[in-house]
Amino acid sequence: MNEAHLHMVVNHFPIIGTIFGAGILLTGLFLKNNTIKNVAYVLFVIAAIFAAVSMSTGEGAEEMVEDMPTVGHDIIHEHEEIAEKLALALYVLGAFSLFGLYTTIKKHSQAKLVSILTLIISIIAIYFAQLTGTTGGEIRHTEIRADAAASNTSSEAEKEHEE
């Protein structure tokens, strides 16, 4: 397994784990159930760990694909910049989650506030996760790039003009 393969294996969990974690935390807040909130906190910590692994394998993956004809440095650079923001958001989310676990277990008076702040951070992380996932997908899936529709339209127009 090379770094590009490893990157592809681990890079999905930070995104999916954060989305699931936010839903679970929201459920825990709504039901006022600390066990459910703790599950969300653990998911967020795991997502942060996977983000670190994904970041550490990204450079090797970049080296393997950046010279491919349909890839290029610019699209990888855009993905890398957004992924760094996601990683930072997930590290903060992981830290808040550890603090949330602590306050929930100790039945601290600020536990609910920590839960709400953690949910807000998770929503910010989901925003960056969506951007990171989209830009990562665009690296090899040219059909989802913004310029794909324009390029497709001009190709069809050229074909009609030739006929």
C-alpha positions in Angstrom: 0.0 0.0 0.0 1.5 3.3 -1.1 0.8 6.7 0.5 -1.8 7.7 -2.1 -3.7 4.5 -1.3 -3.4 5.0 2.4 -4.5 8.6 2.0 -7.6 7.4 0.1 -8.3 4.9 2.9 -8.1 7.3 5.8 -9.3 10.6 4.3 -13.0 9.8 4.4 -13.4 9.2 8.1 -12.7 12.8 9.3 -15.6 13.9 7.0 -18.1 11.1 7.7 -17.1 10.9 11.4 -17.7 14.6 11.9 -21.1 14.5 10.2 -22.2 11.5 12.2 -20.8 13.0 15.4 -22.7 16.2 14.9 -25.9 14.3 14.4 -25.2 12.2 17.5 -24.3 15.2 19.6 -27.4 17.0 18.5 -29.5 13.9 19.5 -27.7 13.8 22.9 -28.5 17.4 23.5 -32.1 17.0 22.5 -32.6 13.9 24.6 -30.4 15.2 27.4 -28.5 11.9 27.3 -24.9 12.1 28.4 -24.1 8.7 27.1 -25.1 9.7 23.6 -23.1 13.0 23.9 -20.1 11.0 25.0 -20.4 8.8 21.9 -20.2 11.9 19.8 -17.2 13.2 21.7 -15.4 9.9 21.0 -16.2 10.1 17.3 -14.9 13.6 17.1 -11.6 12.6 18.8 -11.3 9.7 16.3 -12.0 12.0 13.4 -9.2 14.3 14.6 -6.8 11.4 14.8 -7.8 10.3 11.3 -7.3 13.9 10.1 -3.8 13.9 11.4 -3.1 10.6 9.6 -4.7 12.0 6.4 -2.6 15.1 6.6 0.6 13.1 7.0 -0.2 11.0 3.9 -1.3 13.9 1.8 2.1 15.0 0.7 3.0 11.5 -0.5 -0.3 11.2 -2.4 0.4 14.6 -4.0 3.8 13.5 -5.3 2.2 10.5 -7.0 -0.5 12.4 -8.9 0.6 16.0 -9.4 2.2 15.3 -12.8 -0.8 13.4 -14.2 -2.2 15.2 -17.3 -5.7 15.9 -15.8 -4.5 16.8 -12.3 -2.0 19.6 -12.0 -0.5 21.5 -9.1 -3.2 24.2 -8.8 -6.1 21.9 -8.0 -4.0 19.9 -5.5 -2.8 23.1 -3.8 -6.4 24.3 -3.4 -7.4 20.9 -1.8 -4.3 21.1 0.5 -5.2 24.6 1.7 -8.7 23.7 2.6 -7.7 20.4 4.1 -5.3 22.3 6.4 -8.3 24.4 7.6 -10.4 21.3 8.2 -7.5 19.6 10.1 -7.2 22.7 12.4 -11.0 22.7 13.0 -10.9 19.0 13.8 -8.0 19.4 16.2 -9.9 22.1 18.0 -13.0 19.9 17.9 -11.1 17.0 19.3 -9.8 19.1 22.1 -13.2 20.4 23.0 -14.5 16.9 22.8 -12.0 15.7 25.3 -13.0 18.6 27.6 -16.6 17.7 26.9 -16.0 14.1 28.0 -14.3 15.4 31.2 -17.1 17.8 32.1 -19.8 15.3 31.4 -18.2 12.5 33.4 -17.5 14.9 36.3 -21.0 16.4 36.0 -19.5 19.9 35.8 -21.9 22.8 35.7 -20.5 23.9 32.3 -21.0 20.6 30.6 -24.0 21.8 28.6 -22.2 24.9 27.4 -19.2 22.8 26.3 -21.6 20.5 24.4 -23.2 23.5 22.6 -19.8 25.0 21.8 -18.6 21.6 20.5 -21.7 21.4 18.3 -21.0 24.8 16.8 -17.3 23.8 16.1 -18.5 20.6 14.5 -20.8 22.6 12.2 -17.8 24.8 11.2 -15.8 21.6 10.6 -18.6 20.1 8.5 -18.4 23.2 6.3 -14.6 22.7 5.7 -15.2 18.9 5.4 -17.6 19.5 2.5 -15.1 21.8 0.8 -12.2 19.4 1.4 -14.2 16.4 0.1 -15.2 18.3 -3.0 -11.8 19.6 -3.9 -10.3 16.2 -3.1 -12.8 14.5 -5.4 -12.0 17.0 -8.2 -8.4 15.9 -8.3 -9.2 12.7 -10.0 -12.9 13.1 -10.9 -12.8 15.7 -13.6 -16.5 15.4 -14.2 -17.3 17.1 -10.9 -15.1 20.1 -11.5 -16.8 23.5 -12.0 -15.3 23.9 -15.4 -16.6 20.4 -16.5 -20.0 21.7 -17.4 -18.6 24.6 -19.5 -16.1 22.3 -21.2 -18.9 19.8 -21.9 -21.1 22.5 -23.4 -18.3 23.8 -25.6 -17.5 20.3 -26.8 -21.1 19.6 -27.7 -21.3 23.0 -29.6 -18.1 22.1 -31.5 -19.6 18.7 -32.5 -22.8 20.4 -33.7 -20.8 22.9 -35.6 -18.8 20.2 -37.4 -22.0 18.4 -38.5 
